[in-house]
Amino acid sequence: MEKYRGYRDLRVFQLAYQLAMDIFEVTKLFPREEKYALTDQIRRSSRSIPANLAEAWKKRRYEKAFVSKLVDCAGEAGETEVWLNFSKDFGYLGEDRYQELMDKYDEINRMLYGMADKAYKFTG
């Protein structure tokens, strides 16, 4: 069994955190009129993924709580994907950058559900 010192050691946390940083940079170029709508929403949902992962890690003593927080992370990833769709369709995000970000969210989702399916490796 692989040992983790903390949530920062999790590859999924590192990827989610970096994606939140990438989205912050991308959204700096969004129109000013989107500040309180799309920009705030996509930043919030993308940041919620690593934040919920940290919370999941702290709750790992209880497998059901851990899995529940992982599912919350996946939900936030899904929300972020919808905001990325809007960003592309509004013309704020190019197709290549959009696809790159979506591919990374697919990877995050695979990791999250893999962790949930094997929660016993992380809990107890």
Secondary structure by P-SEA (a helix, b strand, c coil): ccccccccccaaaaaaaaaaaaaaaaaccccccccccaaaaaaaaaaaaaaaaaaaaaacccaaaaaaaaaaaaaaaaaaaaaaaaaaaaccccaaaaaaaaaaaaaaaaaaaaaaaacccccc
